[in-house]
Amino acid sequence: MRTRPATVSDAAVLADIHVRTWQDTYRGFVPDDYLDALDAVRWRPFWQDRLRDQPPPYGTLVLIQVDGGKPVGFVSYGPSRTGSPTGSGEIFAIYVLPQHQGRGGGRMLIEAGLGALAAGGFDRAVLWVLAGNTRARRFYEQGGWKPDGMTKRDESRGFPLDEVRYGLPLAHPGPTARPWSMV
């Protein structure tokens, strides 16, 4: 597997990955009727706009299967949204299709996203994860991420989603820098 920058031509596949991963990962956290109604075609314009209008230090990288060349995951990142410490970049989303999880692609995406944030001059990375998503939390914690005490409740979709913010200090590019393994 390898990563590469996403382009507008990836919008349809990113929408598909986004929807399919939500439907698999968030079952039990999000109402089934909401998940069942998700439609990749309706998400395409979101991804087209994001990929078309994404100036640095914003970015999206796709995870590619070397044998097939088709994206099977992505990471999206940029300057941290409100409430984060100054100098923080944020991992906005990281999704890998369920059938490709557990093969190191998520770790590869995180490393690439953190490397891009560090190269963009950010000193720290943050991300938000559903409080009850123990699998994702374990994944981040294995990489050195730590909850930083911030929580929020998102009710923008008509139901509550409780989230926990995680943080990780970033190293700046250099001969031995490996952002994922730093703490």
Sequence and secondary structure as in RCSB ss.txt:
>XXXX:A:sequence
MRTRPATVSDAAVLADIHVRTWQDTYRGFVPDDYLDALDAVRWRPFWQDRLRDQPPPYGTLVLIQVDGGKPVGFV
SYGPSRTGSPTGSGEIFAIYVLPQHQGRGGGRMLIEAGLGALAAGGFDRAVLWVLAGNTRARRFYEQGGWKPDGM
TKRDESRGFPLDEVRYGLPLAHPGPTARPWSMV
>XXXX:A:secstr
 EEEE  GGGHHHHHHHHHHHHHHHTBTTB HHHHHH  HHHHHHHHHHHHHT  TT EEEEEE TTT  EEEEE
EEEE  TTS TTEEEEEEEEE GGGTTSSHHHHHHHHHHHHHHHTT SEEEEEEETT HHHHHHHHHTT EEEEE
EEEE TTSS EEEEEEEEE   SSTT  GGG  
